Amino acid sequence: MYLASVSSKLLLHDTSSWDLKLSNGCYDGIIRDVSWSDDSKYILQVNSVGLVEILCPTDNDVRSLQHIPIKDTWSASFHRDGHQYVAVGTKSGNVKIWDTKFKTITKTFPTLSHPSCVNILSYNAKNTSLAATMTNGETVIYGLASNIPVQKVKLTCSKSISGMKFHHESQSLLGLATEEGHIVLRDVNTNNDKAFFKNIHASPVSDFVFSLINKDVMMSSGYDKIIQVYDIKLRNIVTTVKTSHTLTSIAMNKDNQVALGSKNGDVLVYDLRDLSGPLNILKGHEQSVSKVAFQPTRKKTVATDISLKEEVDTIPHHKVKKTVTGRSSDIFFMNDTPPSNLLNISNSVKDNRANQSSFLVGLNKSNNFDIDLDFEFERKIDRPEQRLDVERNISKISTPINKSENFVIPSPLFTQNSPDNNIGMNGNLSSIKPSNDVATTTNNIIDSKVADELKEFISDVAEDNKNYFLHIMMALTKQKLYLEKQLNDLNQKVHNLEQNQNSLVEGNRLLTLQVEQLKSKQNHVHNNSYN
């Protein structure tokens, strides 16, 4: 897995060793934005002039697969489900949806009455809404079903938005960061603030990110060199981390790793479970790092998910299934055997199992027998009552067989070794022999399929367990950070009390001294008056 960071060039670091693996730089100026597709295959990059480009990392380099040829592009965002659709914002305030597969615009949203440059785009968790933040401080919510602007989000505390994104789980929760140092979490369904962190940074908030492990954890970075960790549910600050770098961007992955871009070109890597200091400081950029992004966890590929670099080929039928002539199961039916549609197989066999690739179901077809069977049929037809019903009905319509002949009924999965493919149909059954090669191949296919299913099951269970323990670890980490903050506050209060106590003791001493001096003066006056 990679950590992508951009300045004047794109760098990809391996998250396991933090070694620099790939570098790509072919434009002048600072790259504005970089992000990964949800299926972790492709990189979406927006350069300094707003050109949107889709890249693909390979073993040796980063290849450019597609430029989006929309005029005056300025911002872009991948759809949250795959890589086919990309939302594109323009300098003139237009928002469009680009289809990377067919290379065409599939949707254009209506232009606003007072258009402004689209700075940031973000899909919500269920891909039902698209948020677009404009230069004038407005954030427009477009409905992807109705294809119209359904809501405008305006902040009374600011007119300059520095960061915006939807929550990755709560589809109605929209986060907004401002140049004044505020962070607002707005519920777009009710248009009310769920949380408002006022002046949480002393300077503009450069970026913020939601945790992928615990949905209630959020982090933000600012130009004031501070990292803030939030508890969204409790609406408070869990901990504050001070750094020596001016922070420009922040990203977090499922392994609790936090990456921060900085003005001096360094990328700081922290572990959320221990924010006392950076785990690593990645070098390689000579200019300010404008954006950092972790590659998402790879998802299982779907048959309909076509790669950008692949063509949609029609697979010939003969490549999908292999056929073997002379199906040995036809020994049940001689040349004059009636069609198999006269079979009166019991309802227990005629149910949904009839759709399986059992050799008993396929008798009414040609002599070409498909090898690519669903190998579950042995378990589905293995019950004694079904076998008896099938054998009884077959015996009623099959041509009688001479019991004196010695022959072996082979498995329907075996083919005949005889060069004459019709020998089984001519009644010479003694020469029919099972094919060990096909049986071995079939067993190997079954073993391979079972092994693959077992591996997939173990992988899924391991992934679920990993996510479960990471969730627990995140909760414990959040509690630890909160307790540390509470402890620091208590230590500060104790220190203040000690200082106050010392001040009171010193004041007491001065008062005592003044009283003594007054008494001495009073005695002196009294003695003089007496004399």
N, C-alpha and C positions, 0 to 999 in steps of 0.2 A: 504494500500500500504506500501511496505517495502523500507528501505534503507539498502542495503547490504554493509558490510565492512569486509575486510579480513586482518589478520596478521598471527598469528599462528593458528587462528580459524576464523570461519565465524560467524558474528553477524548480526541479522536482527532487525532493529528498526522500530517501527510504525511511519510513517511520520505525523500522526495527533497528537499524544501525545508525540512522541520521546521516548516512553518506549521501553526497550529491551524485545523483544518477544521470539526470538529463538536464540539458539547458537549451533554451530556444530564445533567440532575440533577432528579429528582422525588421523592427520599426524604430523610428526615432521618437524620443519622448517617453514619458512614464505611462505604462499600461494602466488603464483605469480600473479594470475589474477582471476577476477570474473566478470560475466556479466549475463544479463537476456535475455531470448528469447523474440522475438518481440511480441509474444502473451501474455507475462507476466506470463507464467505458470512455467517455469523452470529456474534453475540457472546452468550456465556453469562455472566450477571451474577447475583451473590448479594449482596443488600443487607444492611444492618446487622442486620435481624431474621431473616435467613435465607431471605427470599423469592427463589425462583429465577425468572429472567425471561430470555427469548430476544429479542434485539434484532437489528435489521437496519439498517446504515448506508446512507443514500441520499445523493443529491447535496446535499440541503438540511438534512436532520436525521437523527436516529436514531429509528427507529420500533420500538415494542414490538409483537412479533408474538404472543407467547404467554407466559402465566404457568403454571407447573407447579403444579397444585392438589393438592399432597401436604401433609399436615398435618405441622407442626413441621420443615420442611426447614431444613437448615443448611449443606450443601455440595453441589456438583454438578460433573460432568465430562462433556464430550462424548465419545462413542465416537470411536475413532481413524480411522474410515472414514465420512466424511460427517457428517450432522447429525441423522439420524432418531432415534438412541437417546441418551438422557442418563441417566447414573447419578446417583442422588440419595441423599444421606445425611441422616438425621434426628437430632434431639436425643435421641431415645429409643434410638438405636443401630441402627435399621433401615436396610437398603440396598435400594433398588428401582431398576428400569430403567423409564424413561418413554419411550413412543413418541410423538414430536412430530407424526408424520403422522396417526396415528389418535387421538391425544390420550387415551391410556389407559396403564395400568401393564401391562407385558408380563411382568415378572419380579419376584418378591419373594424375597429370600434369607432363610434361617432366622435367627431372632433368637438372639444368643449368650446363654449362661447368665448372664453378668455384663455386660449391655449398657452402653455408654457413648456419649456424643455423638460422631458421626462428623465429624471436622474436615476431613479431606482425602481425596479420591478420585482414583485414577489407573488408566487402562487400560494394559495392557502393549502391546508393539509389534504383536503379532499378534491382539489382541483376544480372547485366550484366557483371560486372568485379569484380575481387578479387585481392586486393593488399596484398603483403607479404613483410615485411621489414626484411632484413637479418642483421646478426651481422656485416658484412663488410660495412654497410652503404647504400647498394643498396636496392631499393624498386622495386619489380617486379610486373607488372600488368598482370594478367592472364585473358584472355577472356573466359567467361563461355560458350559461344556458340562455339567458335573454339577450346577450350581446350588447348590452347598453350600460352606461354608468348608473349604478344603483345607489351610490352614496358618496358624499364628500366628507373627509375628515379634516377638520381645521383645529389647530391648537391655539388656545388663547395665550399660552405662555411663550410661544415662539412662532416665527414665520420662516425659520431656516432649519430644515430637516437634514441631519447629517447621516442618519441611518434608519432603515425601515425593513422589517421582514415579518412575515406571518409565523406563528408558532408551528412547529412541525407536527403536533398532535391535536391541539385545540384549534379547530378550523376557523373560529371567530375571533381569536386573540391576535391582535396586531400590535407589534412593538414599534415605537418611534423614539429616536434619539435626536437631540437638538444641539445647535451650536452654543446655546446658553448653559449647557451642562445638565439638562433635565433628561429623564427617561420616562416615557408614558406608555402604559399598557392599556390599550383601548379594546373593548368588546364591540365589534362592528355590528353585531346583531341588535344591541340596545343603544349603541353609540354613547356608552358611558365608560368612564375610566375604571379599569379594574385595579390599577395601582399607579401612583404618581410619585416618582422619586425626584424631588425638587432640588436643584443645585447639588446633585450628587457628585458632580465633577466641577472643579474650579475653572475649567476651560472647556472647549467643545468636546463632546463625546465623539470619539472617532469611529467606534463600532460596538456592537453587542452581539451576543450569541446565546441560544438556549441549549441546555444540556440534553444530549440524546439518551442519557441514562435515567435521569430524574427530571420529569417535566416541570417541576417547581423550582429548578435551579437556573439562574441566568447570570451571565458575566458581562461586564462592560469594560472598555478601555478608553482612555482619554489622553488628550495632549498634556494633561497635568501629570503624566508619568504614573498614574494610579490605575490599579485593577480593582474593580468592585465585584463582590459575589453577593447575589441576592437570593432571598427566599420569596418567590412570587406569592405563594399561598399565605404566608404570614406578613407579607408586605414589609419586610425589613432587610437590613444589610447584615449578611452573615459575617463577612470579613472584608478588610481593606488591605491591599498589598501595594506597597510603594516600590517603584523600580527606579533605575537611573536612566531610563530611556523614554523618549517621547513616543508614545504608542499610537500607531495608525490603523491597526486592524487586529481582529481576534477571531480565532476558530477553535472548535473543540470536537473531538471524536469520541467513539464509544469506549475507548480505553482510558478515559479520563485525562488524556493528553491535551494541553492547551498551548496553542501557538499564537504568538503576538508579533506583528510587524512593527518596525520602528523607523524613525526619521533618518537615522544614521546608516540604514541598510542591513542591520542585524535582525535575525528572527529568533525570538526567545521562546524556548519550549519549557513549559511547566508541567508538573503532575498536580492535578487538582487536589489530590489527597495530601500533598505537602507543598504549600505555596511559600515556604520559607526562602526558597531560592530557585533559580532556573536549573532544570536538568541539563540543558544544553543551550548553547548560543551558536546559531548557524550563520556562517559567513557566505559570501559569494555575490551579494548585491553591492553595487557602488553608489546607488542612489536610494532615496526613500522607498520603503516597501509599502506599496499602496494596498495590497490585499494578500491574505493568506487563506488557504482552503484545504481541508483534509479530503482525501479520496474516500467516498463512502464504502461501506462494506459491500462486497459483491453479492448480488442477488442471483437466484437461480434463473437461468435463461428460459425464456418462453419461446415456443415454436414460432409464434407470430412476430416475435421481436427481431426484425431484420436489421442487421448492421448497416451503417452508412456506407461502408466500403464493400458491401456484398450486393450481388444482383439477385433478384427473385427468379430462381430457375424452376422450371417445371420438371419434376423428377419422372423419368420414364417408368412405366408400370413394370417393365421387366427387371428394373433395378430395385424395385421395392419388394417384390416377392419372387422367390425362386421356385420353379415348378419341377416336379419329377413325374415322368409318365409311368403308366402301368401301376396305378395305385393298388397295392396288394389287398386293401380292404374290400375291393370289388369281388373277391372270391365268394362273398356271400351272395352275389347276384350273377347268375350265368347269363348267356346270351339272350335267352328268352324270358328273363326275369321281368315281371311287370315294373312300371315306373315306381320310383320310391315315394311318389306322392300318395300311394295307396297305403303307406305305412300308418298303422293306428297306434302310434306310441302314446303312452299314458300322459295325462296332463302334467304329472310331476316332472316329465322330461320336456314337455312342450312349453314350459314357462320361459322365463327370461334366459334360461340356459340354452334355449334354441338359438340365441344370438351368438353364443360362443362358437369357437372354431373346432368343435368336436367332430371327429370323423363320422359319427353317426348322423349328424345334421347335414353334412356335406355330400351324402350319397346321391342326391338328385342332381348333382352337378356333373361336369365332365370328368374325364379320367385324370385331368391335371390336378394334382393335390398340392395345396399351398404348404410350404414348410414354415412360413412365418406365422405360427399358431400362437394363440394364447395358451401357455402351458399350464394354465389353471384347470384345464379340462379334466385331468386325471382325478383331481380332488372332487370336482363337481359331479362326476358320473360314477363315483366309487361306492355309492351306497348299494347294498345288496338288492333292495326292492327295485331300484331302477334298472340294475343289470338284468334281473329276472324278467321285467316287463319288456325290455328291449330284445332280449334273446327269444322270448316267447313270440313276440310279434314278427321278428325276423324269420323264425322257423316256419310261420304260417305261409309266407309268401315266397320263400327261397326254394330253389330246386333241390330235391333230396340229394344227399351226398352218400356215396357208397362207403359204408363203414369199414369194409375190408381194406380200403386203400389207407396206406400209412402216409399221412401228411401232417404238417405242422402249420397252424394258422399263425402267420406272422403278425407283428404289430403293424398298425396302419402307418406308423412313422417310418417303417422300413421299406426300402425299394428292392426290386428283384435284381439279382446279379446276372440273370440270363439276358443275352443280347436281344431276345425277342420280347418286346415290351407287352405283347398281347398274350403271353403264355398263360397268364392267370385267367384270361377270358376264354381260352380254348379248352379249359378243363384239365390240363396237365398240371395238377397241383403238386405233384411230388418233387418237381424241380424248383419250386418256389422256396427261397431261402432268405432269411433276414439279412440285411446289410449292416454289418457291424460299424462301418464307417459313418453311416447316417445316424445310427444309434449313439455312437460316441460323440458325434457333432451335436446331436440334440441334447445329450446330457451335459456337454460343455456349455451349451447355450443356457440351459436351465441353471447350472451352477453359477455361470457368469451373471445371469439376471438376479438370482437370489443374493449373490455377493454384492452386486451394485445396490440392490434395495436395502440390504443390511447396512452398507456403508452410508447410504443416504439417511437412513433412520438414526444411526449413531451420530452422524454429523448434525442432524436437526436437534437431537436431544442435547448434544454438547453445546450447541449454540444457545438453546433455551436456558440451560444451566448457567452458561457464561453470563447471559443477560440478567438472569435472576440474581447472581452473586454480585454483578456489577451494580445492579440497582441497590442491593443491600449496602455495598461498599460506599455508594454515593450518599445514601441516607446517613450512614455513620460519619462519613467525611463532613457532610453538612452540619451534623450535630457537633462534631469535634471543632469545626471552625467557629460555630456559634458559641460554644463553651469557652474557646480561647478568647474570643472577643469579650465575652462577659468577664472572664478572669482579668483581662487587661484593663477593662473598665473598673473592676474592683480594686486592682492594684493602684490605678491612678487615683481612685477615691481615697484609699488608705494613705497614699503619698500626700494628697491634699490635706487630709486630716492631720497628718504628722506636721506638715508645715503650719497649719492653723494652730496646732497645739504649741509648737515652738514659738509662734508669734504671740500667743496668749501668755506663755511663761515669761517671754521677754517684756511684754507689756505689764505683767504683774510685778516683775522686778523693778521696772521703772517707776510704777506707782508706789511701790514700797519705799523706794529711795526718795521720791518726792515727799511722801508722808513724813519720813524721818527728817528730811530737811526742814519741812514746815514746823515740825515739833521742836527742832533745835532752834529755829528762829523765834518761835513763841516763847521758849524758855529764856532765851537771851533777852527778849523784850521785857519779860516779866521780871527778871533779875535787875535790869537797869531801872525799871520803874520802882522797884522796892528800895534800891539804894538811894 
